[in-house]
């Protein structure tokens, strides 16, 4: 099946009886997808900004298409945590989740006619990701840009053998999961699992033979010790993104799942830009079709492609040679932990917003795995609780207070409480002194 344009999916899509998704072993066909998308169109006002947060991938994909068909603008937060949604308050007109789409379907009294194609150049999708200032960073891309990205991915990887379903251990609320887990399969005719499969035992039980596994280093690093899949159960491809995968873990993936993982490098701003497979470790990256790299004077990378507007300058330091591209780390304070973007400034802002904290500094402690830590200057109320509860319980209290706004990997695991933050000349933070406060617990 040739790649369908997302903007014309309901017009040029497969026959209604074609299976597009699986939910707990039950097949969901294109007719059901069409009905769900049409129900969203009928319930969504043109021009409205809609936050879409669905756990079920099938409902999410139908909501995604339906909102854009209705002429709405999609707003995709990284998760549905109360603190995340509170931060967006006033920035959207309504929220659509799993229950809302099921209610829309239940209220349909007659068949809804198929609406016209989406204007791919005008349709907008807004993502939110961690910025170096700590505030959620808003990134808007047109549907046409997403279509270009899917086309580049299909050109690079569309010849995968087998016709098994796509299984994913990552969320579709982020760009990587959205594109690789839902949109690419939907447009290329490969069914996808509606559920996010968080543990490998569930993935294996779903019989991935001939299918595609969409995952991340946070999950792929936990494959060790599992019984290798027999030949008929092996997927045709395993994709990994979010952070570089270690060479050791890449070989474990090959030994257990039977195929070397294909790594994807990119960001919400740039989309997917490069790929590699590791055997000996440290292999260079190759640009995806249509992507151009420019190395700036400070050795950071800028990317241009049809999937973005103009040049996208990143904080990634690169070394580009004839053999490929090597990414050497980031210049800003945005880190990748378990494949997710984590902003040190966002952690610090979250802590200082608490009545128990006057000042805070977040640091990443080296090790395997690396751990987030926080150095905190408690407020007067905080000092009273610290004296009563002790450091361990007080740190646990602060972590709980952060739970409504930060995902688990973005919350500090180690704590130090001080009367003032160590500083260098001109008031700059002394990062070495901050890390030294944890020296006895590192390793």
MARDOVO-756541 format. One record per residue (C-alpha): residue in three letters; x negated, z negated, y negated. Coordinates in steps of 0.001 Angstrom, whole numbers, padded with zeros to 6 digits, always signed. Example, Ala and Ser with C-alpha at 12.3 -4.5 7.8 and 13.67 -1.06 7.14 Angstrom:
% residues 2
ALA-012300-007800+004500 SER-013670-007140+001060 
//
This chain:
% residues 443
UNK+000000+000000+000000 UNK-001390+000966-003412 UNK-001591-001606-006178 UNK+001659-002016-008120 UNK+001633-002671-011873 UNK+002880-006194-012500 UNK+004913-004956-015460 UNK+006885-002642-013123 UNK+007036-004908-010063 UNK+010834-005071-009780 UNK+011110-001287-010226 UNK+008213-000065-008096 UNK+008011-002937-005638 UNK+008407-002769-001859 UNK+011765-002575-000043 UNK+013863-005725-000300 UNK+013256-006627+003348 UNK+009461-006665+002928 UNK+007953-010130+003407 UNK+006191-011385+000268 UNK+005715-015067+001101 UNK+005880-017717+003792 UNK+007278-021206+003267 UNK+006844-023690+006119 UNK+006791-020763+008526 UNK+009919-019113+007084 UNK+009558-015574+005736 UNK+010727-014899+002175 UNK+011386-011255+001352 UNK+011224-009149-001775 UNK+015007-009182-002120 UNK+014896-012972-002453 UNK+012032-012667-004932 UNK+013992-010132-006968 UNK+017031-012446-007025 UNK+014963-015459-008142 UNK+013241-013489-010916 UNK+016578-012060-012084 UNK+018102-015565-012167 UNK+015307-016684-014498 UNK+015866-013626-016705 UNK+019556-014461-017021 UNK+018792-018066-018001 UNK+015846-017483-020356 UNK+016254-016619-024040 UNK+014144-013754-025445 UNK+011309-014972-027641 UNK+011293-018495-026213 UNK+008064-020282-025288 UNK+008463-021509-021722 UNK+006279-024017-019909 UNK+006199-023070-016227 UNK+005233-025824-013781 UNK+006140-025164-010134 UNK+004589-026589-006985 UNK+006041-023803-004829 UNK+004046-020586-005211 UNK+007019-018305-004466 UNK+009176-019955-007144 UNK+006253-019961-009575 UNK+005642-016227-009091 UNK+009357-015485-009564 UNK+009455-017663-012674 UNK+006323-015965-014017 UNK+007841-012494-013688 UNK+011290-013627-014808 UNK+010180-015253-018060 UNK+008162-012181-019052 UNK+011028-009843-018101 UNK+013300-011889-020366 UNK+010907-011395-023272 UNK+009672-014983-023241 UNK+006127-016236-023717 UNK+004651-018146-020799 UNK+002789-021401-021342 UNK+000820-022534-018283 UNK-000573-026088-018452 UNK-003271-026958-015880 UNK-000945-029477-014233 UNK+002400-031199-014615 UNK+001101-034697-015403 UNK+003213-036544-018020 UNK+000251-036876-020385 UNK-000482-033150-020142 UNK+003101-032224-020976 UNK+003261-034820-023768 UNK+000202-033190-025354 UNK+002138-029908-025494 UNK+005253-031484-027024 UNK+006564-029317-029837 UNK+004612-026330-028591 UNK+007315-024939-026325 UNK+011073-024466-026208 UNK+011815-025385-022599 UNK+010262-026336-019298 UNK+011006-024537-016032 UNK+010055-026185-012740 UNK+011005-025802-009078 UNK+014317-027619-009479 UNK+015285-025526-012509 UNK+014757-022224-010673 UNK+016694-023451-007631 UNK+019543-024483-009959 UNK+019504-021048-011607 UNK+019763-019421-008186 UNK+022647-021682-007234 UNK+024545-020771-010382 UNK+024366-017025-009805 UNK+027920-015810-009231 UNK+027159-012113-008890 UNK+024237-009801-008376 UNK+022158-009567-011527 UNK+021043-006036-012466 UNK+017327-005337-012483 UNK+016029-005562-016066 UNK+013773-002928-017579 UNK+009974-002956-017175 UNK+007887-005503-019055 UNK+005974-004351-022125 UNK+002558-005284-020719 UNK+000819-005035-024084 UNK+003292-007327-025847 UNK+003903-009884-023063 UNK+001832-013047-023551 UNK+000599-015761-021192 UNK-000993-018871-022693 UNK-003344-021039-020645 UNK-004704-024457-021550 UNK-008143-025538-020451 UNK-010703-028162-021442 UNK-012626-027372-024618 UNK-015940-028830-025752 UNK-014197-030765-028568 UNK-012002-032674-026116 UNK-008717-031123-027262 UNK-007027-028794-024746 UNK-008181-025268-025507 UNK-005441-022658-025891 UNK-006243-019217-024467 UNK-003691-016410-024722 UNK-003962-013210-022725 UNK-001609-010262-022552 UNK-000042-009119-019310 UNK-001978-005859-019684 UNK-005235-007847-019605 UNK-004151-009615-016421 UNK-003254-006254-014889 UNK-006756-004971-015688 UNK-008289-008044-014054 UNK-006201-007625-010902 UNK-007148-003937-010772 UNK-010865-004827-010995 UNK-010485-007397-008212 UNK-008606-004929-006042 UNK-011261-002265-006660 UNK-013989-004687-005578 UNK-012235-006346-002637 UNK-009093-004353-001870 UNK-010439-002913+001369 UNK-010287-006221+003241 UNK-009394-005806+006917 UNK-006369-007437+008489 UNK-002873-007998+007158 UNK-002625-011777+007489 UNK-001229-013941+004710 UNK-003109-015489+001799 UNK-003637-019234+002189 UNK-004832-021372-000692 UNK-006275-024826-001214 UNK-006194-024416-005030 UNK-003381-024592-007567 UNK-001787-021505-009103 UNK-001469-023280-012480 UNK-005053-022173-013217 UNK-006086-018552-013788 UNK-008148-018262-010580 UNK-005330-019485-008341 UNK-002713-017512-010267 UNK-004555-014210-009895 UNK-006168-014531-006459 UNK-003504-016592-004702 UNK-000282-015085-006116 UNK-000504-011993-008318 UNK-003085-009948-006420 UNK-001320-010473-003060 UNK+002087-009808-004613 UNK+000941-006515-006126 UNK-001131-005343-003152 UNK+001463-006069-000475 UNK-000175-009001+001311 UNK+002134-012021+001861 UNK+001072-015424+000557 UNK+001858-018999+001576 UNK+004099-020741-000939 UNK+002537-024146-000258 UNK-000856-025340-001436 UNK-002666-026338+001765 UNK-004809-029285+000743 UNK-006414-030190+004078 UNK-008232-027881+006483 UNK-006211-029027+009474 UNK-003128-027556+007748 UNK-004961-024318+006973 UNK-006048-023948+010593 UNK-002564-024804+011858 UNK-001190-021993+009669 UNK-003211-019489+011766 UNK-005350-017753+009131 UNK-006382-014921+011471 UNK-006743-011671+009505 UNK-005679-013429+006319 UNK-007445-014451+003120 UNK-008384-018011+002164 UNK-008527-018856-001560 UNK-010540-022031-002046 UNK-013205-023833-004072 UNK-016486-025696-003511 UNK-014582-028985-003664 UNK-012702-027983-000501 UNK-015261-025780+001238 UNK-017839-028579+001127 UNK-015554-030592+003447 UNK-015537-028150+006352 UNK-018437-029791+008195 UNK-017535-031250+011582 UNK-014519-029012+012210 UNK-014411-026923+015376 UNK-015299-023268+014631 UNK-012336-020905+014714 UNK-012079-018512+017622 UNK-012294-014808+016811 UNK-008551-014167+016638 UNK-007997-017011+014191 UNK-010724-016155+011693 UNK-009716-014998+008200 UNK-010936-011644+006954 UNK-012238-013186+003715 UNK-012814-016534+002025 UNK-013006-016693-001773 UNK-014511-019547-003759 UNK-014500-020172-007514 UNK-014646-022993-010019 UNK-018342-023810-009550 UNK-021317-022378-007652 UNK-021175-023065-003914 UNK-024294-024523-002333 UNK-026126-022303+000155 UNK-025724-025006+002818 UNK-021963-025098+002343 UNK-021788-021283+002358 UNK-023388-021210+005814 UNK-021066-023980+007041 UNK-018123-021829+005931 UNK-019543-018927+007932 UNK-020069-021116+011005 UNK-016597-022726+010904 UNK-014354-019977+009499 UNK-016374-017038+010793 UNK-017040-015263+007480 UNK-019425-015751+004567 UNK-017546-016862+001445 UNK-017275-014519-001522 UNK-017985-016450-004708 UNK-016319-015566-008004 UNK-017788-016481-011376 UNK-015618-016554-014472 UNK-013528-018627-016831 UNK-010060-018682-018323 UNK-011465-016989-021425 UNK-013366-014203-019650 UNK-011436-013861-016397 UNK-013377-013096-013216 UNK-016653-011416-014198 UNK-019139-011622-011308 UNK-019434-012134-007565 UNK-021997-012928-004873 UNK-022471-013931-001242 UNK-025193-016366-000233 UNK-027303-016280+002925 UNK-030723-017649+001991 UNK-029439-019417-001120 UNK-029644-018714-004835 UNK-028683-015035-004558 UNK-028049-013320-007893 UNK-024572-012390-009088 UNK-023208-008860-009531 UNK-020770-007906-012276 UNK-017261-006922-011204 UNK-016030-003379-011976 UNK-015489-002783-015695 UNK-017337-005923-016856 UNK-020292-005666-019272 UNK-022814-008456-019931 UNK-024654-009094-023187 UNK-027340-011794-023355 UNK-027357-013493-026765 UNK-030434-014730-028661 UNK-029995-018245-027243 UNK-029869-016817-023696 UNK-026143-017470-023326 UNK-023853-014834-021873 UNK-021166-012754-023545 UNK-018809-010561-021514 UNK-016652-007574-022391 UNK-014068-005849-020205 UNK-010553-004370-020378 UNK-009233-007782-019289 UNK-010213-009487-022576 UNK-010140-008677-026285 UNK-013632-008004-027623 UNK-016695-009945-026508 UNK-016220-013379-024966 UNK-019201-015634-025669 UNK-019653-018456-023185 UNK-021823-021547-022968 UNK-023475-020237-019800 UNK-027235-019727-019954 UNK-028240-016645-017953 UNK-031271-014781-016678 UNK-030410-011099-016212 UNK-032761-008893-014188 UNK-032559-005673-012222 UNK-031758-007780-009160 UNK-028680-009303-010788 UNK-027632-012276-012896 UNK-028580-015907-012470 UNK-026512-018585-014189 UNK-028698-021510-015257 UNK-026127-024019-016524 UNK-024079-024661-019685 UNK-025062-025517-023254 UNK-021885-027401-024155 UNK-020248-030560-022850 UNK-017811-028889-020450 UNK-018724-029501-016813 UNK-017454-028294-013468 UNK-016591-031132-011074 UNK-015025-030317-007691 UNK-014371-026835-009031 UNK-012361-028054-012041 UNK-013317-027950-015691 UNK-013890-031406-017145 UNK-014586-032044-020830 UNK-016713-035101-021634 UNK-015193-035153-025113 UNK-011671-035184-023631 UNK-012568-038230-021518 UNK-014044-039982-024549 UNK-011012-039160-026699 UNK-008720-040485-023978 UNK-010640-043755-023782 UNK-010892-044355-027529 UNK-007141-043754-027851 UNK-006619-046908-025764 UNK-006160-050231-027581 UNK-008735-051795-025274 UNK-011581-049477-026378 UNK-013472-049066-029662 UNK-016095-046494-028595 UNK-016876-044565-025439 UNK-019436-042108-024089 UNK-018938-040086-020889 UNK-021926-038995-018808 UNK-022435-037176-015535 UNK-024682-039049-013124 UNK-026853-036885-010856 UNK-026467-037131-007101 UNK-024571-035519-004254 UNK-021879-035536-005269 UNK-022443-036037-008998 UNK-020218-038743-010471 UNK-018574-039175-013841 UNK-019399-042412-015627 UNK-018386-044019-018906 UNK-020143-046392-021253 UNK-017542-048331-023223 UNK-017589-050604-026244 UNK-014439-052711-025744 UNK-012171-053686-028624 UNK-011444-057343-029308 UNK-008462-057163-026935 UNK-010642-055340-024424 UNK-013370-057992-024593 UNK-010803-060682-023861 UNK-009554-058829-020770 UNK-013109-058014-019691 UNK-014016-061695-019777 UNK-010909-062568-017755 UNK-010919-059733-015209 UNK-014588-058881-014850 UNK-016223-055422-015078 UNK-014848-054006-011823 UNK-011184-054798-012451 UNK-011401-053891-016133 UNK-012889-050495-015236 UNK-010080-049938-012735 UNK-007569-050801-015456 UNK-009028-048189-017822 UNK-009001-045569-015055 UNK-005306-046266-014408 UNK-004521-045910-018108 UNK-006175-042473-018094 UNK-004137-041302-015094 UNK-001278-039858-017172 UNK-003556-037463-019056 UNK-006529-036702-016807 UNK-006675-035408-013245 UNK-008527-037572-010679 UNK-011797-035619-010884 UNK-011763-036059-014670 UNK-011662-039867-014602 UNK-014864-041937-014640 UNK-015893-043526-011340 UNK-018640-045774-012758 UNK-018405-048053-015794 UNK-020725-049959-018117 UNK-019533-052214-020952 UNK-021818-052717-023956 UNK-021693-054084-027500 UNK-022874-050752-028991 UNK-023692-047274-027772 UNK-027423-046423-027611 UNK-028376-043927-030318 UNK-031362-041847-031402 UNK-032471-040579-034780 UNK-029664-039509-037154 UNK-027102-041294-035024 UNK-027273-038860-032122 UNK-026489-040364-028752 UNK-029388-041262-026530 UNK-028313-039544-023337 UNK-031277-040830-021367 UNK-030490-044405-022377 UNK-026845-043923-021409 UNK-027809-042635-017957 UNK-030375-045433-017558 UNK-027571-047999-017747 UNK-026469-046723-014314 UNK-029921-046374-012779 UNK-029419-049176-010277 UNK-026269-047534-008889 UNK-027527-043969-008760 UNK-028754-042160-005673 
//
